[in-house]
């Protein structure tokens, strides 16, 4: 079958599955939306330091834009009414005005003024003829075609009026937004303060890379993986530390992090085994848990809630699962904490490059590589035969994931799928 996904929701087909209290991706995101509020606190930054931050106060134009009538072309400014009768017309050139100059200030009358792009119009001028459309001999120009009033002129305030809002709170500040703020006359902007995020990697089996491995231990993948994924201009990663599987120690660490962070991110310990201590620790501390598992593969145990003044995102311990859940849920949480109004516009449609098999029951986020375009110009994605939540090498080779709906058992080559590209980190 060919699946046409609804780009307004995840359309994962899990909404009515009802497996053991697990919820759909859409339902999980809805609960995040209901619980997460922007943090309090702002700071004033110079434009050069504001890239990637979220605007907390509107940016208003300090002057009209453009601030004066000016030429849109290199050419000659004149009064259109001076071109009377049948052409050609010959006019004397009485002045020269370059950008940044004011000219002599004399009324243009029946003269022409040599003018350059961005230069202010001389008094009385209401049109600019392009230099390619005139013949100049000495201090005179000759035109063969009349120009209408307003030709090649940028009027004062035609783009933005003095005092008008050019950027709204919630805007993510990139090159285009910072350029707009500068055009409105601002050297500084007011942004949401940086978010304090704490990362806790749990598991007695974890050993730091570069150290010899004892029996039954593995190297720590999640610290570098998630520290890099979390890193952003508006995030202060206050700690990225390991923790063992001792319940008492976990409770103490979590209580401390919840006092210091806006968001506590943990990996591991959120399944239902005897050695999974994160959820019991959160309950013992009085956490309000919004969800405890999502009908998705990989990442089913992912959990979310609030502990005191901090939010908690519990990621699975397997690197693939942890990274996928951060991409789907973590990025949405920090966007909302920062008060960003920009929607997640990464998702788009691709077609399957080959047939895809899937076990119905949970929607699957399967790593995919973009391999070009088909004969209809559609992007083609190639997938592995299965998703392995513990295999980090699948992530390194992927450009993103395709969403395989829960009810699908087999999708033919050419099936239309949603593709969610990974962030650059």
C-alpha positions in Angstrom: 0.0 0.0 0.0 1.0 3.6 -0.5 0.7 5.9 2.5 -0.1 9.6 2.2 0.8 11.1 5.5 -0.9 14.1 7.1 1.9 16.7 7.6 -0.2 18.5 10.2 0.2 15.7 12.7 2.5 12.7 13.0 -0.2 10.4 11.5 1.6 7.4 13.0 -1.6 5.3 13.4 -1.1 4.8 17.1 -3.9 6.9 18.5 -6.2 3.9 19.1 -3.7 1.2 19.8 -4.0 1.5 23.6 -1.1 -0.8 24.5 -0.5 -0.8 28.3 -1.1 3.0 28.8 1.3 4.0 26.0 0.3 7.0 24.0 0.9 8.2 20.4 3.6 10.6 19.4 1.0 13.3 18.7 -0.5 12.8 22.2 2.9 13.0 23.8 3.7 16.2 22.0 0.3 17.6 23.1 1.1 16.9 26.7 4.4 18.6 26.3 2.7 21.6 24.9 0.2 21.7 27.8 2.9 21.5 30.4 5.8 23.5 29.1 5.8 27.3 29.6 8.5 29.7 28.6 11.1 30.4 31.3 11.2 33.8 33.0 14.2 36.0 32.5 15.6 38.1 29.7 18.9 39.6 28.7 20.0 42.4 26.4 22.6 41.3 23.8 24.4 43.0 20.9 23.4 41.7 17.5 26.7 40.0 17.1 26.0 37.8 20.1 22.3 37.1 19.5 22.5 34.5 16.7 20.3 31.5 17.5 18.6 33.2 20.5 14.8 33.7 20.9 13.5 37.3 20.8 11.7 38.2 24.1 10.6 41.7 23.2 9.3 43.2 20.0 11.7 45.1 17.7 10.3 48.4 16.5 11.6 50.5 13.7 13.5 53.5 15.1 12.9 55.4 11.8 11.0 54.9 8.6 12.5 52.5 6.2 13.8 53.9 3.8 14.3 57.0 5.9 14.1 59.3 2.8 13.0 59.2 -0.9 15.9 57.7 -2.8 17.0 56.3 -6.1 16.5 52.6 -6.9 18.9 52.9 -9.9 22.1 54.5 -11.1 20.8 57.2 -13.5 19.4 60.7 -13.6 16.8 62.3 -11.4 14.4 64.6 -13.0 10.9 66.1 -12.9 8.7 64.0 -15.1 6.5 67.0 -16.0 9.6 68.7 -17.5 9.4 66.3 -20.5 6.7 68.2 -22.4 5.8 67.7 -26.1 7.3 65.0 -28.3 10.8 63.7 -27.6 13.6 63.5 -27.7 14.3 65.8 -24.8 17.6 67.3 -23.8 18.2 68.4 -20.2 21.3 70.0 -18.6 22.9 68.1 -15.7 23.2 70.4 -12.7 24.5 68.2 -9.9 25.8 64.8 -8.9 24.6 62.9 -5.9 26.1 59.6 -4.7 24.9 57.4 -1.8 25.6 59.1 1.5 25.6 62.6 0.0 22.9 65.2 0.2 23.5 67.2 -3.0 23.3 71.0 -3.4 19.7 71.2 -2.3 18.5 73.3 -5.2 15.1 72.5 -6.8 15.6 70.4 -9.8 13.2 72.5 -12.1 13.9 71.6 -15.7 17.4 70.1 -15.0 18.6 66.6 -14.4 20.9 65.4 -11.6 23.3 62.5 -11.9 22.3 60.1 -9.1 23.3 56.7 -7.8 21.5 53.9 -6.2 20.5 54.8 -2.6 21.2 58.5 -2.9 18.5 60.9 -1.7 16.4 62.5 -4.4 17.0 66.2 -5.0 14.1 68.6 -4.3 11.5 68.6 -7.0 12.6 65.3 -8.6 9.9 62.6 -9.0 11.5 60.1 -11.3 14.8 58.5 -12.1 15.7 57.4 -15.6 18.2 54.6 -15.9 21.6 55.6 -17.2 21.3 53.0 -20.0 18.3 54.9 -21.4 20.0 58.3 -21.9 22.8 59.7 -24.1 25.2 62.1 -22.3 27.3 64.6 -24.1 29.2 66.9 -21.8 26.9 68.4 -19.2 23.7 67.4 -21.1 21.6 64.2 -21.4 19.2 63.3 -24.2 16.1 61.0 -23.6 14.1 59.4 -26.4 11.4 58.0 -24.2 9.5 59.8 -21.4 9.5 58.4 -17.8 6.4 58.4 -15.6 6.4 60.1 -12.2 7.6 57.6 -9.5 9.8 55.6 -11.9 12.8 54.0 -10.1 12.1 55.7 -6.8 12.0 54.2 -3.3 9.7 56.3 -1.2 10.4 57.1 2.5 8.6 54.6 4.7 7.4 52.4 1.9 8.9 49.2 3.5 8.2 50.0 7.2 6.8 53.0 9.0 8.5 54.6 12.0 7.6 52.8 15.1 6.2 49.7 13.4 7.0 46.2 14.6 9.5 44.5 12.4 10.2 41.4 14.6 7.8 39.8 17.1 8.6 38.1 20.4 9.3 34.4 19.8 11.3 34.9 16.6 14.4 32.8 16.4 17.3 35.1 15.5 19.2 34.1 12.4 21.0 36.1 9.8 17.7 37.4 8.2 16.2 38.5 11.5 19.4 40.1 12.8 19.7 42.0 9.5 16.1 43.2 9.9 16.9 44.4 13.4 19.9 46.4 12.2 17.8 47.9 9.3 15.4 49.1 12.0 18.2 50.9 13.8 18.9 48.5 16.7 22.4 47.5 17.9 20.9 45.3 20.7 18.0 43.0 21.1 16.2 41.5 24.2 16.2 37.8 24.2 15.1 34.9 26.5 17.8 34.0 28.9 19.7 30.8 28.2 18.0 27.6 29.2 19.7 25.6 32.0 19.8 21.9 30.9 21.4 19.1 32.9 22.3 15.7 31.3 22.6 12.6 33.5 23.8 9.4 32.0 22.9 6.4 34.2 24.1 2.8 34.3 26.7 0.9 36.2 27.9 -0.6 33.0 29.1 2.7 31.5 32.8 3.4 31.1 34.3 6.6 29.7 35.8 6.2 26.2 39.5 5.8 26.1 39.6 3.7 29.2 40.0 -0.1 29.2 36.8 -2.0 29.3 36.2 -4.3 32.3 34.1 -7.4 31.7 30.4 -6.6 31.1 31.0 -2.9 30.7 30.5 -0.6 27.6 31.9 2.8 26.6 29.7 5.8 27.2 28.2 6.9 23.9 25.3 8.9 25.2 27.4 11.7 26.8 29.1 12.9 23.6 26.1 12.0 21.5 23.5 14.0 23.5 25.8 16.8 24.7 26.4 17.6 21.1 22.7 17.2 20.1 21.6 19.4 22.9 24.2 22.2 22.3 22.6 25.4 21.0 23.2 29.1 21.4 20.3 29.4 23.8 21.2 26.4 26.0 23.6 26.3 28.9 24.4 22.7 29.5 25.2 23.0 33.2 26.4 19.4 33.6 26.8 16.2 31.7 27.7 13.6 34.2 27.4 9.8 34.8 25.5 8.1 37.6 25.3 4.6 38.9 22.2 2.5 39.4 21.9 3.1 43.2 18.4 4.3 44.0 19.3 6.5 47.0 22.1 8.1 45.1 19.9 8.7 42.0 17.2 10.4 44.2 19.8 12.8 45.7 21.3 13.6 42.3 17.9 14.2 40.7 16.7 16.4 43.5 19.9 18.5 43.2 19.6 18.9 39.4 15.9 19.8 39.6 16.9 22.7 41.8 19.5 24.0 39.4 18.1 23.3 35.9 15.1 24.2 33.8 15.3 20.7 32.1 16.8 17.5 33.4 17.6 15.0 30.7 18.4 11.4 31.7 19.3 8.3 29.8 18.6 4.7 30.9 16.7 3.3 33.9 13.1 4.0 32.6 11.9 0.6 31.6 10.2 -1.8 33.9 13.0 -4.1 35.0 14.3 -4.6 38.6 17.4 -2.5 37.7 15.4 0.4 36.2 15.4 3.0 39.0 14.7 6.4 37.3 10.9 6.3 37.3 10.7 5.0 40.9 13.2 7.7 41.9 11.1 10.4 40.2 7.9 9.2 41.9 9.6 9.1 45.3 10.6 12.7 44.8 7.0 13.7 44.0 7.4 14.2 40.3 4.3 14.8 38.2 4.7 12.5 35.2 2.8 13.5 32.0 3.5 10.3 30.2 5.5 7.1 30.7 6.0 5.5 27.3 5.1 6.2 23.7 3.9 3.8 21.0 7.0 4.3 18.8 10.1 2.3 17.7 12.7 3.0 18.8 12.2 4.8 22.1 9.0 3.3 23.6 10.0 3.9 27.3 10.5 7.7 26.8 9.0 9.6 29.7 8.3 13.2 30.6 7.1 15.2 33.6 7.9 17.8 36.1 10.0 17.7 39.3 9.6 20.8 41.3 10.5 23.8 39.1 12.3 21.6 36.5 11.0 19.5 33.6 12.3 16.0 33.2 12.8 14.1 30.0 13.7 10.5 30.5 15.4 9.0 27.4 16.0 5.3 26.9 19.6 4.1 27.4 20.2 2.7 23.9 21.9 5.5 21.9 19.7 5.1 18.9 16.6 5.4 21.0 18.0 8.3 23.1 18.9 10.3 20.0 15.6 9.7 18.2 13.6 10.7 21.3 15.7 13.9 21.8 15.1 14.8 18.1 11.4 14.4 18.4 10.6 15.4 22.0 13.7 17.2 23.4 13.9 19.8 20.6 10.2 20.5 21.1 10.6 21.0 24.8 13.5 23.4 24.6 11.8 25.4 21.8 8.8 25.9 24.0 10.9 26.7 27.1 12.6 29.4 25.1 9.3 30.9 24.0 10.1 30.3 20.3 7.2 30.8 17.9 8.9 29.1 15.0 7.2 25.8 14.1 9.1 22.6 13.3 9.2 22.8 9.5 11.8 20.1 9.0 9.3 17.4 7.9 8.7 16.7 4.3 7.6 13.9 1.9 9.9 11.5 0.2 9.4 8.2 -1.6 10.7 4.8 -0.6 13.6 3.7 -2.8 12.8 0.1 -2.2 10.1 -2.0 -0.5 9.9 -1.7 3.3 8.8 -4.4 5.7 7.4 -3.5 9.1 5.7 -5.3 12.0 2.4 -3.6 12.7 1.7 -2.3 16.2 3.9 0.7 16.7 5.0 3.4 14.3 8.6 3.2 13.5 11.2 5.9 13.0 13.6 4.2 10.7 17.0 5.7 9.8 17.1 6.7 6.1 19.6 8.0 3.6 18.6 10.4 0.8 19.8 9.0 -2.5 18.7 11.6 -5.0 15.4 12.1 -6.9 13.2 9.9 -9.0 11.9 10.6 -12.6 9.1 12.8 -11.1 11.6 14.9 -9.2 10.7 13.5 -5.8 13.3 12.8 -3.1 14.2 9.2 -2.7 15.0 7.7 0.7 16.8 4.4 1.3 16.3 2.4 4.5 17.9 -0.5 6.2 15.9 -3.7 6.6 15.3 -2.9 10.3 16.0 -0.4 13.1 18.4 -1.5 15.8 18.1 0.7 18.8 21.6 -0.1 20.1 23.5 0.4 16.8 25.0 3.8 16.8 26.5 3.3 13.3 23.0 3.4 11.8 22.8 7.0 13.0 26.1 8.1 11.5 25.1 6.8 8.1 21.6 8.4 8.1 20.3 11.8 6.9 17.2 11.4 9.0 14.3 9.0 9.6 11.2 8.0 7.7 8.0 7.5 9.6 6.4 4.1 9.0 2.8 4.1 10.2 1.8 1.6 12.9 -0.7 -0.3 10.8 1.7 -0.8 7.8 3.1 -4.2 7.2 4.7 -3.6 3.8 5.3 -0.5 1.8 6.3 -0.8 -1.9 9.0 1.0 -3.6 7.7 4.5 -4.5 5.4 4.7 -1.4 5.1 8.2 -0.1 6.5 8.7 3.4 7.2 11.5 5.9 10.9 12.2 6.3 12.3 14.0 9.3 15.9 15.2 8.7 18.3 15.1 11.6 19.5 18.5 12.9 23.1 19.2 11.9 24.3 17.8 15.2 
